[in-house]
Amino acid sequence: MHRICFTLQVKPDRLEEYRRRHAPVWREMLDALRDAGWHDYSLFLRDDGLLVGMLLTDDFAAAQAAMEATEVNTRWQAEMAEFFESGRPDHAMQVLTEVFNLDRQLSETP
């Protein structure tokens, strides 16, 4: 299982509405994410609009492709695009490189 972290930028004047749209997310979108291999998926939003996402998956490219193939994702991304300068957020994720992992280092160090 791989841990994926990514960033996006929400328009600062749209933060409250963005929060409202995620409480709750459509059930069929939740099911699609789970079925596509997105596990323990969370989003964190800073007051200036920095959005950080974190998830676990066996294969991130395959999980993204599986979502791309769903009708519900097409509808969701069309609705979410207005919140981002970059358009569709699923096409603009900036995936971060993990540089430290406590559990991994503890397991590798005698």
N, CA, C and O atoms as a MOPAC input file, in Angstrom:
PM7 MOZYME 1SCF
protein

 N      0.86100 1    -1.18100 1     0.00000 1
 C      0.00000 1     0.00000 1     0.00000 1
 C      0.90300 1     1.23900 1     0.00000 1
 O      1.83500 1     1.34300 1     0.79700 1
 N      0.61100 1     2.16100 1    -0.89700 1
 C      1.39100 1     3.39000 1    -1.01000 1
 C      0.60500 1     4.55600 1    -0.41100 1
 O     -0.61300 1     4.64300 1    -0.56100 1
 N      1.32200 1     5.44200 1     0.26600 1
 C      0.72600 1     6.65500 1     0.81700 1
 C      0.97900 1     7.77000 1    -0.19400 1
 O      2.12500 1     8.01900 1    -0.57000 1
 N     -0.08600 1     8.44200 1    -0.63600 1
 C     -0.00800 1     9.51900 1    -1.61800 1
 C     -0.44800 1    10.81300 1    -0.94300 1
 O     -1.45600 1    10.85500 1    -0.23800 1
 N      0.32600 1    11.86000 1    -1.17200 1
 C     -0.03900 1    13.19100 1    -0.67200 1
 C      0.03200 1    14.15100 1    -1.85300 1
 O      0.97000 1    14.10000 1    -2.64800 1
 N     -0.96700 1    15.02900 1    -1.96400 1
 C     -0.98500 1    15.99100 1    -3.05600 1
 C     -1.51700 1    17.32700 1    -2.57100 1
 O     -2.16700 1    17.41400 1    -1.53000 1
 N     -1.22900 1    18.36600 1    -3.34200 1
 C     -1.74200 1    19.69800 1    -3.03400 1
 C     -2.52500 1    20.24000 1    -4.22100 1
 O     -2.31100 1    19.85800 1    -5.37200 1
 N     -3.42700 1    21.13300 1    -3.89900 1
 C     -4.18900 1    21.92700 1    -4.86000 1
 C     -4.42100 1    23.28500 1    -4.21400 1
 O     -4.16800 1    23.45100 1    -3.02100 1
 N     -4.89000 1    24.24500 1    -4.97200 1
 C     -5.18600 1    25.56700 1    -4.42800 1
 C     -6.63900 1    25.92900 1    -4.70200 1
 O     -7.04200 1    26.09600 1    -5.85300 1
 N     -7.41500 1    26.04700 1    -3.63600 1
 C     -8.81200 1    26.47900 1    -3.73000 1
 C     -8.82800 1    28.00600 1    -3.76600 1
 O     -8.07100 1    28.65500 1    -3.04500 1
 N     -9.67900 1    28.56700 1    -4.59500 1
 C     -9.80600 1    30.02500 1    -4.63800 1
 C    -10.20100 1    30.53000 1    -3.25100 1
 O    -11.18300 1    30.04800 1    -2.68600 1
 N     -9.46200 1    31.48500 1    -2.69100 1
 C     -9.73800 1    31.95000 1    -1.32700 1
 C    -11.16200 1    32.45100 1    -1.10900 1
 O    -11.69900 1    32.30800 1    -0.01100 1
 N    -11.78200 1    33.03500 1    -2.13000 1
 C    -13.14300 1    33.54800 1    -1.96700 1
 C    -14.19600 1    32.43800 1    -2.05700 1
 O    -15.38600 1    32.72200 1    -1.92800 1
 N    -13.78600 1    31.17800 1    -2.27500 1
 C    -14.72700 1    30.06900 1    -2.41500 1
 C    -14.58800 1    29.02500 1    -1.29800 1
 O    -15.18000 1    27.94800 1    -1.38000 1
 N    -13.81200 1    29.34000 1    -0.26300 1
 C    -13.50900 1    28.35000 1     0.78000 1
 C    -14.74300 1    27.82600 1     1.49900 1
 O    -14.88300 1    26.61600 1     1.68000 1
 N    -15.62000 1    28.69800 1     1.90200 1
 C    -16.79700 1    28.25400 1     2.66900 1
 C    -17.69600 1    27.35500 1     1.83500 1
 O    -18.18600 1    26.33500 1     2.31900 1
 N    -17.91100 1    27.73500 1     0.58700 1
 C    -18.73900 1    26.90000 1    -0.28300 1
 C    -18.05000 1    25.56000 1    -0.56300 1
 O    -18.71200 1    24.52300 1    -0.62500 1
 N    -16.73700 1    25.58100 1    -0.73100 1
 C    -16.00400 1    24.32600 1    -0.94800 1
 C    -16.17900 1    23.39600 1     0.25500 1
 O    -16.40200 1    22.19700 1     0.09200 1
 N    -16.07800 1    23.95200 1     1.45100 1
 C    -16.29500 1    23.14400 1     2.66000 1
 C    -17.71500 1    22.56600 1     2.68200 1
 O    -17.90700 1    21.39200 1     2.99800 1
 N    -18.69600 1    23.39000 1     2.34700 1
 C    -20.08800 1    22.92200 1     2.34400 1
 C    -20.30200 1    21.78100 1     1.35600 1
 O    -21.03800 1    20.83700 1     1.64400 1
 N    -19.66700 1    21.86600 1     0.20500 1
 C    -19.83600 1    20.82700 1    -0.82000 1
 C    -19.24900 1    19.48200 1    -0.38700 1
 O    -19.56600 1    18.44500 1    -0.97100 1
 N    -18.40600 1    19.50400 1     0.62300 1
 C    -17.78500 1    18.25400 1     1.09800 1
 C    -18.42500 1    17.72300 1     2.37300 1
 O    -17.91700 1    16.77700 1     2.97400 1
 N    -19.51800 1    18.31200 1     2.78300 1
 C    -20.18200 1    17.86400 1     4.01700 1
 C    -21.67800 1    17.71300 1     3.79100 1
 O    -22.44100 1    18.61600 1     4.13300 1
 N    -22.10600 1    16.61600 1     3.23500 1
 C    -21.36600 1    15.42000 1     2.81900 1
 C    -21.13700 1    15.38300 1     1.31800 1
 O    -21.76100 1    16.12800 1     0.56200 1
 N    -20.23100 1    14.50300 1     0.89600 1
 C    -19.99900 1    14.21100 1    -0.52100 1
 C    -21.05600 1    13.20000 1    -0.95600 1
 O    -21.51900 1    12.39800 1    -0.14400 1
 N    -21.44100 1    13.23200 1    -2.22900 1
 C    -22.43000 1    12.29800 1    -2.76400 1
 C    -22.03200 1    10.86000 1    -2.44600 1
 O    -20.86100 1    10.49900 1    -2.56500 1
 N    -22.98600 1    10.05000 1    -2.04800 1
 C    -22.71600 1     8.65200 1    -1.71300 1
 C    -22.12600 1     7.88800 1    -2.89600 1
 O    -21.22100 1     7.07400 1    -2.71500 1
 N    -22.63200 1     8.14300 1    -4.10900 1
 C    -22.10600 1     7.40800 1    -5.25400 1
 C    -20.65900 1     7.79100 1    -5.55700 1
 O    -19.91500 1     6.98300 1    -6.11300 1
 N    -20.24600 1     9.01400 1    -5.20000 1
 C    -18.85000 1     9.40900 1    -5.35700 1
 C    -17.98800 1     8.69200 1    -4.32000 1
 O    -16.89900 1     8.21500 1    -4.63800 1
 N    -18.46700 1     8.61800 1    -3.09800 1
 C    -17.74000 1     7.88900 1    -2.05000 1
 C    -17.53900 1     6.43000 1    -2.45100 1
 O    -16.44200 1     5.88800 1    -2.31300 1
 N    -18.59400 1     5.80300 1    -2.94400 1
 C    -18.51400 1     4.40800 1    -3.36800 1
 C    -17.53400 1     4.23400 1    -4.52900 1
 O    -16.77200 1     3.26700 1    -4.56500 1
 N    -17.55600 1     5.17100 1    -5.47400 1
 C    -16.65600 1     5.08700 1    -6.62800 1
 C    -15.19600 1     5.20000 1    -6.19900 1
 O    -14.34400 1     4.45600 1    -6.68400 1
 N    -14.91200 1     6.12800 1    -5.29300 1
 C    -13.54100 1     6.26400 1    -4.79500 1
 C    -13.07300 1     4.97600 1    -4.13200 1
 O    -11.98100 1     4.48100 1    -4.41300 1
 N    -13.90300 1     4.44500 1    -3.25800 1
 C    -13.55800 1     3.19600 1    -2.56900 1
 C    -13.34000 1     2.07200 1    -3.57000 1
 O    -12.34800 1     1.34800 1    -3.48700 1
 N    -14.25800 1     1.92200 1    -4.51400 1
 C    -14.17700 1     0.84200 1    -5.48500 1
 C    -12.96800 1     0.99000 1    -6.41900 1
 O    -12.45900 1    -0.00300 1    -6.93700 1
 N    -12.51400 1     2.21900 1    -6.62900 1
 C    -11.36100 1     2.48400 1    -7.49700 1
 C    -10.02700 1     2.29800 1    -6.77600 1
 O     -8.96800 1     2.36300 1    -7.39800 1
 N    -10.08000 1     2.06600 1    -5.46500 1
 C     -8.84700 1     1.80200 1    -4.73200 1
 C     -8.29900 1     2.95900 1    -3.92500 1
 O     -7.12700 1     2.95600 1    -3.54900 1
 N     -9.13900 1     3.95400 1    -3.65500 1
 C     -8.73800 1     5.07400 1    -2.79700 1
 C     -9.12900 1     4.70000 1    -1.36100 1
 O    -10.31000 1     4.51100 1    -1.07000 1
 N     -8.15200 1     4.59400 1    -0.47700 1
 C     -8.40400 1     4.18200 1     0.91200 1
 C     -7.88100 1     5.24400 1     1.87300 1
 O     -6.89400 1     5.92600 1     1.59800 1
 N     -8.56700 1     5.36400 1     3.00300 1
 C     -8.16900 1     6.30300 1     4.05700 1
 C     -7.89100 1     7.69100 1     3.46600 1
 O     -6.89300 1     8.33000 1     3.80100 1
 N     -8.77600 1     8.14100 1     2.59200 1
 C     -8.61600 1     9.39000 1     1.85000 1
 C     -9.12500 1    10.55300 1     2.68300 1
 O    -10.25700 1    10.53400 1     3.16600 1
 N     -8.27800 1    11.57000 1     2.84800 1
 C     -8.64100 1    12.77800 1     3.60200 1
 C     -8.18900 1    14.01000 1     2.84500 1
 O     -7.20200 1    13.98000 1     2.11000 1
 N     -8.92900 1    15.09800 1     3.03700 1
 C     -8.54900 1    16.41200 1     2.52500 1
 C     -8.41700 1    17.36400 1     3.70400 1
 O     -9.22100 1    17.33500 1     4.63600 1
 N     -7.39400 1    18.20400 1     3.65100 1
 C     -7.15300 1    19.20500 1     4.68200 1
 C     -7.07200 1    20.55400 1     3.99100 1
 O     -6.38300 1    20.69100 1     2.97900 1
 N     -7.77700 1    21.56700 1     4.53200 1
 C     -7.86600 1    22.87400 1     3.88500 1
 C     -7.37200 1    23.96400 1     4.82400 1
 O     -7.88000 1    24.12700 1     5.93400 1
 N     -6.37200 1    24.70800 1     4.36000 1
 C     -5.83700 1    25.83900 1     5.11500 1
 C     -6.64100 1    27.09100 1     4.77500 1
 O     -7.27600 1    27.15200 1     3.72200 1
 N     -6.62000 1    28.07900 1     5.64800 1
 C     -7.42400 1    29.29200 1     5.46800 1
 C     -7.06300 1    30.10100 1     4.22100 1
 O     -7.87300 1    30.90400 1     3.75900 1
 N     -5.86700 1    29.90600 1     3.67200 1
 C     -5.49600 1    30.62100 1     2.44700 1
 C     -5.84000 1    29.83300 1     1.18700 1
 O     -5.53100 1    30.26900 1     0.07900 1
 N     -6.48400 1    28.66600 1     1.35200 1
 C     -6.92600 1    27.87800 1     0.21200 1
 C     -6.03000 1    26.70400 1    -0.14000 1
 O     -6.35500 1    25.92500 1    -1.03500 1
 N     -4.89800 1    26.56500 1     0.55600 1
 C     -4.05300 1    25.40000 1     0.28500 1
 C     -4.80500 1    24.14900 1     0.70800 1
 O     -5.21800 1    24.01300 1     1.86000 1
 N     -4.97500 1    23.24200 1    -0.23700 1
 C     -5.66000 1    21.98000 1     0.00200 1
 C     -4.62200 1    20.86100 1    -0.07000 1
 O     -3.87500 1    20.75300 1    -1.04300 1
 N     -4.58800 1    20.03800 1     0.96500 1
 C     -3.67500 1    18.89900 1     1.00800 1
 C     -4.51900 1    17.64000 1     1.08400 1
 O     -5.38600 1    17.51600 1     1.94900 1
 N     -4.26700 1    16.71100 1     0.18100 1
 C     -4.96700 1    15.44000 1     0.17200 1
 C     -4.01300 1    14.32100 1     0.50900 1
 O     -2.83200 1    14.37000 1     0.16500 1
 N     -4.53300 1    13.30600 1     1.18800 1
 C     -3.73000 1    12.14300 1     1.54700 1
 C     -4.59100 1    10.90800 1     1.37600 1
 O     -5.75700 1    10.89900 1     1.77000 1
 N     -4.01700 1     9.85700 1     0.78500 1
 C     -4.73700 1     8.60300 1     0.61800 1
 C     -3.75200 1     7.45000 1     0.59100 1
 O     -2.55000 1     7.63100 1     0.40200 1
 N     -4.29400 1     6.27000 1     0.78400 1
 C     -3.54700 1     5.03100 1     0.62100 1
 C     -4.11900 1     4.30500 1    -0.58400 1
 O     -5.33300 1     4.28800 1    -0.79000 1
 N     -3.23600 1     3.70300 1    -1.38200 1
 C     -3.67600 1     2.96100 1    -2.55500 1
 C     -2.59100 1     1.97700 1    -2.96900 1
 O     -1.40900 1     2.18600 1    -2.69900 1
 N     -3.00500 1     0.91400 1    -3.62200 1
 C     -2.03800 1    -0.04100 1    -4.14900 1
 C     -1.33600 1     0.50400 1    -5.38500 1
 O     -0.15000 1     0.24600 1    -5.59300 1
 N     -2.06200 1     1.25500 1    -6.20400 1
 C     -1.53400 1     1.76000 1    -7.47200 1
 C     -2.26100 1     3.07300 1    -7.78600 1
 O     -3.41400 1     3.06200 1    -8.21800 1
 N     -1.58200 1     4.19700 1    -7.56800 1
 C     -2.24000 1     5.49300 1    -7.71700 1
 C     -2.67700 1     5.74400 1    -9.16400 1
 O     -3.77600 1     6.24600 1    -9.39900 1
 N     -1.83300 1     5.40200 1   -10.12200 1
 C     -2.21100 1     5.60900 1   -11.53300 1
 C     -3.45500 1     4.80900 1   -11.88200 1
 O     -4.34100 1     5.31100 1   -12.57300 1
 N     -3.53200 1     3.57400 1   -11.41300 1
 C     -4.71100 1     2.74100 1   -11.67900 1
 C     -5.93900 1     3.29800 1   -10.96000 1
 O     -7.04000 1     3.28200 1   -11.51000 1
 N     -5.75700 1     3.78800 1    -9.73700 1
 C     -6.87600 1     4.36900 1    -8.98400 1
 C     -7.39500 1     5.62700 1    -9.67300 1
 O     -8.60500 1     5.85000 1    -9.72700 1
 N     -6.49200 1     6.45000 1   -10.20000 1
 C     -6.90600 1     7.64300 1   -10.94400 1
 C     -7.63500 1     7.25200 1   -12.22300 1
 O     -8.66900 1     7.83100 1   -12.55200 1
 N     -7.10300 1     6.27800 1   -12.93800 1
 C     -7.73000 1     5.84000 1   -14.19200 1
 C     -9.11300 1     5.26000 1   -13.93800 1
 O    -10.04000 1     5.49800 1   -14.71200 1
 N     -9.25400 1     4.50500 1   -12.86500 1
 C    -10.56500 1     3.93200 1   -12.53800 1
 C    -11.58300 1     5.03500 1   -12.27000 1
 O    -12.73600 1     4.93100 1   -12.69000 1
 N    -11.16500 1     6.08900 1   -11.57500 1
 C    -12.08100 1     7.21400 1   -11.32600 1
 C    -12.39600 1     7.96400 1   -12.61100 1
 O    -13.53500 1     8.37500 1   -12.83100 1
 N    -11.40000 1     8.14100 1   -13.45200 1
 C    -11.59200 1     8.85300 1   -14.72300 1
 C    -12.66000 1     8.17700 1   -15.57100 1
 O    -13.34100 1     8.83500 1   -16.35700 1
 N    -12.80800 1     6.87700 1   -15.41600 1
 C    -13.76300 1     6.10400 1   -16.22200 1
 C    -15.18700 1     6.14600 1   -15.68100 1
 O    -16.09200 1     5.59200 1   -16.30500 1
 N    -15.40900 1     6.79100 1   -14.53300 1
 C    -16.75000 1     6.80400 1   -13.94900 1
 C    -17.51300 1     8.06200 1   -14.33200 1
 O    -16.94100 1     9.14600 1   -14.45300 1
 N    -18.79900 1     7.89500 1   -14.51800 1
 C    -19.67800 1     9.02800 1   -14.83000 1
 C    -19.80300 1     9.96500 1   -13.63700 1
 O    -19.85800 1    11.18300 1   -13.81100 1
 N    -19.84900 1     9.41600 1   -12.43100 1
 C    -20.00500 1    10.26700 1   -11.25000 1
 C    -18.79100 1    11.17400 1   -11.07000 1
 O    -18.93600 1    12.31800 1   -10.63900 1
 N    -17.60900 1    10.68300 1   -11.39100 1
 C    -16.42200 1    11.52600 1   -11.28500 1
 C    -16.46900 1    12.66700 1   -12.29800 1
 O    -16.07400 1    13.79100 1   -11.99000 1
 N    -16.94600 1    12.38200 1   -13.49000 1
 C    -17.07300 1    13.43800 1   -14.50300 1
 C    -17.99100 1    14.54700 1   -13.98800 1
 O    -17.67300 1    15.72900 1   -14.11900 1
 N    -19.12300 1    14.16800 1   -13.40700 1
 C    -20.05200 1    15.16900 1   -12.85700 1
 C    -19.42100 1    15.92000 1   -11.68500 1
 O    -19.51400 1    17.14500 1   -11.60900 1
 N    -18.77100 1    15.18000 1   -10.76300 1
 C    -18.17100 1    15.80500 1    -9.57000 1
 C    -17.07400 1    16.78800 1    -9.97700 1
 O    -17.02600 1    17.90800 1    -9.46900 1
 N    -16.19900 1    16.37700 1   -10.88200 1
 C    -15.09300 1    17.25100 1   -11.29100 1
 C    -15.61000 1    18.50600 1   -11.99500 1
 O    -15.04100 1    19.58500 1   -11.82900 1
 N    -16.66700 1    18.37700 1   -12.76700 1
 C    -17.26000 1    19.54700 1   -13.42200 1
 C    -17.77000 1    20.53500 1   -12.38000 1
 O    -17.62100 1    21.74400 1   -12.55500 1
 N    -18.36500 1    20.04100 1   -11.30200 1
 C    -18.86000 1    20.92900 1   -10.24200 1
 C    -17.72300 1    21.52700 1    -9.42400 1
 O    -17.81700 1    22.67400 1    -8.98700 1
 N    -16.65700 1    20.77100 1    -9.21100 1
 C    -15.54900 1    21.24300 1    -8.37600 1
 C    -14.60500 1    22.18600 1    -9.11400 1
 O    -13.91800 1    22.98400 1    -8.47600 1
 N    -14.55700 1    22.11400 1   -10.44000 1
 C    -13.60600 1    22.91200 1   -11.22000 1
 C    -13.71100 1    24.40600 1   -10.92100 1
 O    -12.70300 1    25.11200 1   -10.94000 1
 N    -14.91400 1    24.88900 1   -10.64600 1
 C    -15.09600 1    26.32700 1   -10.40000 1
 C    -14.38000 1    26.81000 1    -9.13600 1
 O    -14.19700 1    28.01500 1    -8.96100 1
 N    -13.98000 1    25.91000 1    -8.26700 1
 C    -13.31500 1    26.28300 1    -7.02000 1
 C    -11.80100 1    26.42800 1    -7.17600 1
 O    -11.12300 1    26.87500 1    -6.25000 1
 N    -11.26900 1    26.05200 1    -8.33900 1
 C     -9.82400 1    26.01300 1    -8.55000 1
 C     -9.42300 1    26.85400 1    -9.75400 1
 O    -10.10200 1    26.84000 1   -10.78100 1
 N     -8.31100 1    27.59400 1    -9.62900 1
 C     -7.77100 1    28.34900 1   -10.76000 1
 C     -7.37100 1    27.41000 1   -11.89000 1
 O     -7.43800 1    27.77700 1   -13.06300 1
 N     -6.95700 1    26.19800 1   -11.53400 1
 C     -6.40000 1    25.24800 1   -12.49100 1
 C     -7.45900 1    24.41900 1   -13.21300 1
 O     -7.10900 1    23.56500 1   -14.02800 1
 N     -8.74000 1    24.64500 1   -12.93600 1
 C     -9.78800 1    23.83500 1   -13.55400 1
 C    -10.01500 1    22.55200 1   -12.79100 1
 O    -10.01900 1    22.55200 1   -11.56000 1
 N    -10.20600 1    21.45100 1   -13.50900 1
 C    -10.51100 1    20.16700 1   -12.86500 1
 C     -9.41200 1    19.77700 1   -11.87900 1
 O     -8.25100 1    19.63000 1   -12.26200 1
 N     -9.78000 1    19.61200 1   -10.61900 1
 C     -8.75400 1    19.29200 1    -9.62600 1
 C     -8.09900 1    17.93400 1    -9.83100 1
 O     -6.92700 1    17.76200 1    -9.49700 1
 N     -8.82800 1    16.97200 1   -10.37000 1
 C     -8.22400 1    15.64800 1   -10.54800 1
 C     -7.14000 1    15.64200 1   -11.62800 1
 O     -6.36200 1    14.69100 1   -11.71300 1
 N     -7.08200 1    16.69000 1   -12.45200 1
 C     -6.03900 1    16.80900 1   -13.46800 1
 C     -4.91100 1    17.73500 1   -13.02400 1
 O     -3.89500 1    17.83300 1   -13.71300 1
 N     -5.06500 1    18.41100 1   -11.89700 1
 C     -4.09100 1    19.41800 1   -11.47100 1
 C     -3.37100 1    19.07700 1   -10.17000 1
 O     -2.60600 1    19.89400 1    -9.65900 1
 N     -3.60100 1    17.89900 1    -9.63300 1
 C     -2.95200 1    17.51500 1    -8.37600 1
 C     -1.43600 1    17.60600 1    -8.50400 1
 O     -0.85400 1    17.15100 1    -9.48900 1
 N     -0.81200 1    18.19400 1    -7.50200 1
 C      0.64100 1    18.22000 1    -7.41900 1
 C      1.04500 1    17.18100 1    -6.37600 1
 O      0.98000 1    17.44400 1    -5.17500 1
 N      1.46200 1    16.00000 1    -6.83700 1
 C      1.81700 1    14.91500 1    -5.91800 1
 C      3.16600 1    15.23400 1    -5.29400 1
 O      4.11700 1    15.60100 1    -5.98300 1
 N      3.22900 1    15.08600 1    -3.97100 1
 C      4.45000 1    15.37100 1    -3.21300 1
 C      5.26700 1    14.09900 1    -3.00900 1
 O      4.72500 1    12.99400 1    -2.96700 1
 N      6.56800 1    14.27500 1    -2.88300 1
 C      7.47100 1    13.16100 1    -2.60700 1
 C      7.62900 1    13.02200 1    -1.10000 1
 O      7.93800 1    13.99200 1    -0.40900 1
 N      7.41700 1    11.81800 1    -0.59800 1
 C      7.59800 1    11.56500 1     0.83000 1
 C      9.09300 1    11.55100 1     1.14200 1
 O      9.85100 1    10.81400 1     0.51200 1
 N      9.52000 1    12.36000 1     2.11000 1
 C     10.93100 1    12.42400 1     2.47200 1
 C     11.20800 1    11.84100 1     3.85400 1
 O     12.36800 1    11.64300 1     4.21700 1
 N     10.15800 1    11.56400 1     4.63200 1
 C     10.33200 1    10.97900 1     5.96100 1
 C      9.09700 1    10.17500 1     6.31300 1
 O      7.96800 1    10.59700 1     6.06500 1
 N      9.33300 1     9.00500 1     6.89800 1
 C      8.24400 1     8.17600 1     7.38900 1
 C      8.70600 1     7.53200 1     8.69000 1
 O      9.60500 1     6.69200 1     8.67900 1
 N      8.11100 1     7.91000 1     9.78800 1
 C      8.50800 1     7.43900 1    11.10600 1
 C      8.45600 1     5.92200 1    11.20900 1
 O      9.43400 1     5.29400 1    11.61400 1
 N      7.32300 1     5.33000 1    10.84400 1
 C      7.16800 1     3.88300 1    10.99200 1
 C      8.19100 1     3.11700 1    10.16100 1
 O      8.74900 1     2.12700 1    10.63400 1
 N      8.44500 1     3.55800 1     8.93600 1
 C      9.41100 1     2.88800 1     8.08200 1
 C     10.81100 1     2.94700 1     8.69500 1
 O     11.52200 1     1.94400 1     8.75000 1
 N     11.19000 1     4.14600 1     9.15400 1
 C     12.53200 1     4.28600 1     9.72000 1
 C     12.67800 1     3.48700 1    11.01600 1
 O     13.73000 1     2.89700 1    11.26300 1
 N     11.64300 1     3.46400 1    11.83700 1
 C     11.72400 1     2.68000 1    13.06000 1
 C     11.87800 1     1.19000 1    12.74800 1
 O     12.61000 1     0.48200 1    13.44000 1
 N     11.19000 1     0.71600 1    11.70700 1
 C     11.27400 1    -0.69500 1    11.36900 1
 C     12.61000 1    -1.07400 1    10.71600 1
 O     13.00000 1    -2.24200 1    10.73700 1
 N     13.29700 1    -0.11100 1    10.14800 1
 C     14.56700 1    -0.36500 1     9.46800 1
 C     15.77600 1    -0.15700 1    10.37200 1
 O     16.87700 1    -0.58900 1    10.03200 1
 N     15.59000 1     0.49200 1    11.50700 1
 C     16.68800 1     0.81000 1    12.40300 1
 C     16.68300 1    -0.13200 1    13.60800 1
 O     15.66800 1    -0.28100 1    14.28900 1
 N     17.84300 1    -0.77000 1    13.86200 1
 C     17.89600 1    -1.69400 1    15.02400 1
 C     17.74300 1    -0.99900 1    16.35800 1
 O     17.77000 1    -1.65100 1    17.40100 1

